[in-house]
Amino acid sequence: MEETIWDLRTDKTIAAIKEGKRLDGRKFDEYREVKIVNDISENADGSARVLLGKTDVIAGIKMVPGDPYPDSPDEGTISVGAELLPLASPSFESGPPREEATELARVVDRGIRESKAIDFKKLCIREGELVWIVFIDVYTMNHDGNLFDACSIAALSSLLKTKIPKLEADRVVAHEYAGKLALARKPLLSTFAKMANNVVLDPILSEEKAMEARFSCATTEDDCLCAFQKGGGGSFTESEIDNCIDVAFKKAKDIRKLL
């Protein structure tokens, strides 16, 4: 029954796209309304809730002292995890991470990591012995399409609010902080879906069901293209990719004004 309903919605979505329209009335290069609420958790070092239209996600940051990697003894690191909670969608189930969750976490991670937003050397506590590991966890509360961008916004907003815990004898002192986490850049993902020979920004769920291919790129405020990801079995032309990147630079700047 659910598949039949989605087939009908997909047909309606494609029919609208062919007419140059979207079911929610947006332009092809327009985001849904973005709402950001910061500091939603007293126990996180940084946190935010983001609503992208009806898509609803939460991000939390915990900074934990740990061992450095052998090949980078003077650098800390980040670790991004994503949880597709069953309450967010009938298609999400409890259990081990799904392929979609793994991809979501990796794409958000890559956008932050490759932008050099965080100077990992500044996360070093004692070279070769102790560094900060920044854990970024995102949780889906409601899935109505484009979790990539929603989680990217939530992760960045949380990082901008993150405070570095105070250490005593190499242990974190609860609810005491030594300063704020410094960010050199503000990377954001912008995601596009292609269907019926048209490309739209920020696809809703019915558009994701109908899409042939997906393209996400991470940009920064100083016009750096730092990461991208292509999904789905379809393809984009070179001119479509160029246009997506141009739109991403422009629209991400608008969202940064909300942070």
N, C-alpha and C positions, 0 to 999 in steps of 0.2 A: 504493500500500500504506500509506504513512504517513498519507494523508488518511483512509483507511478506519479505521485505528487511532484517529485523533483523533476521528472521528465516534462511535465506540463509547465512547471516554472521555467525550466531551461528553454523550452520552445518559445515561451512568452518573452524571455530575456533576449534571445537571439533575434526574434522578430522586431523588438524595440531597437536593438543595436543597428539592425539593417536600415531602420528608418532614421538613424542618427539621434536616437533618444536612449535614455536610461530609465529603468523602472522607478527610480527614486527622484527623477527630475534633474539630476546633476549633469553638468557638462562632462565630456569625456576626460578632461584634464583637471577635474575638481575633486578635492577631498571632501569627505563628510565632516560634520562638525567635530572638533576635537575638544575634549574637556580633560583637564589634569587636576588631580588633587594630590598634593604632596604630604609627606610625613604622616602616613596612615598607620604606621606601626611604631610603638614605643620601644620595641626590642630590636628592630633593625637599625643598622647604622645609616641607612638611607632608604626611602620607600616612596612609592607613588602608585596611584590608580589612574588609569587612562581609559576614557571612553572615546572610541572612534566610531561615531554613529552609535549603533547598538552593540558593537564589539567592545567587550569589557575585559580588561586585563589588569593584573597587579604585579608590581615588581618590588623585590626587597634585596637589600645589599647587606652582607656580613663580611667584615674584614677579619681574617683569622691568621695568626702567625703560624708559619710552617717552614718546611725545609725548601731551599731553592733547588732548581734543576741543576744537575752537575755541569751542564754546558753554559749556564748563566748564573754563576754563584752570587752575583751582585744585583740580581733582578728579581722582583716579585712577579706576579702574573694575575690573570683573571680567569674565572671559570663560570660559564653561563649554562644554566639548566632551565628546561622548560617543562611544565606540567600541563597536559591537556586534560583538565578535570572533567569527569563525567557530567557534572552539573552544567557545563558550558555547552554541551551538544549531545544529542542522542547517539552520535557516531563515536564518541570518545568513551573508552572503557578503562577501568582500573587495571593496574598491573604494570609490567615492565614498560619502559619508554617505547612509544610507537615510532615508526620511521618519520612521521610528520613532526613529532616533538624533537627528534634528534636534528632534523634539518632546520627547524625553527631556531633552536639553540645555537647551532653552528653559524647560521647566517647573521644572527644578532651579534654573536661573538666576533665574527670576522669584521663586521662593520666598525666595531669599537676598537678591536686590536689593530687592524691595518691602518686606521686613521692616526695612530700614535697619539690618541687623545690622552692616554695615561702614560707617563714616563715610568716604566717599570723599575728603573734604577732608583727612583725616589721611594720605591716600596721596599728597599733593602734596609733591614734593621742591623744585621751584622753579616758582612760578606762571608759567604760559604757556610753560614750557620742558620740564619733566621731572616725570613722575609715576610711581607704581607701578601696574602692571597685574597683577592677580591672576588667573593662569590656573588654572582648576580643570578637570582632565581626569579623566573616569571611564571605566573599562573593565569590560566584562562578562566574567566568567570562567565562569559557569554560569547559564543562564536557566531558572528554574522559577517564573516569574511575579513580577509587581510589581517591575520594575526601578526604577520611579519612587521608591518609598520607600527601597529599598536604596541607590540612588545618592544620595538626599538625606541619609541617615544618614552615608554615607561622606564626602560633601562636607563636612558640618558637622563631623564628627569630625576630618577633616584640617585644616579651618580653625582649629579650637580648638588644634591643635598647631603651627600655622604660625609660623615665625620669620622676621622681616624681615632680609634679607641686608644685610651691611655694604657701603657704597659708598666707593670711592676714585676720585677723578677721574671720577665718574659711571659707574664700572664696578663690577660685582658682584665682591666678593672671595669666592672659592670657600670654602665651609664656614666662613665667619665671619658672625656675625649681630649686629644692633644692638638686638634686642629681639623681643618677641612681637607678633603681629598682634592688635589689640584687637577683640573682638566685643561689641556692645551687646545682642544678642539671639541666641537659638538657634532658628532656624526649622527646622521639619521638615514634610515632606509626609506626608499620610495618604491612601491610595488605596482606593477602594471599587469593587466590580463589582456590577451588577444583572443578575439572571437569574431566570426563573420567578417574577417578581413579588417577589423577595427581594433584599436588599442585603447583601453581605458585605465585611468589611474584609480587606485584604491577600490578594488573590486569588492562588492558585497557578496554574500554567500551564493546567491543564485547565479551571479556572474562567474564565480569560481567554479561552480558546477558545470557551467557552459563553456568555460575557456579551453582553448587549444594549447596555450602556452602561457607561462608566467615569467616575468623579468623583474628582478629587484636590484637596485643599486644603492650604495651608501655614499652620501656626499657630505662635505663639511662646509662651514661658513666661508672658508677662504678658497672655495671653488676647487677642492680636491675630490676626485673620484677615487675612493679608496677600496671599494669592493663591489662585486656584483654576483648574482646567482640567477641561473635560468632553470625553470622547471617546466614539466609537461612535455608531451610528445610532439607538439607543434614547433614552429620556428618563427623568428622575427627577421625582417629584412634589415639591411645595414641602416637604411634611412629611418626605419622605425626605432631601432636601438638609439640612434643619434637623437631622435626627437624625445625619446623617453628620458635620456640623460639630461637634455636641456630642461625639460619639464621638472625633473627631479631637483635640479639645482634651484629653480625658482620656487617650487612649492615647499621644499624643506626650509627655506629661509622664512617663509610665512609661519610655519609651525614653530620654529625656534623663538619667535617673538612671544609665544605662549609659555615658554619655559622659565 
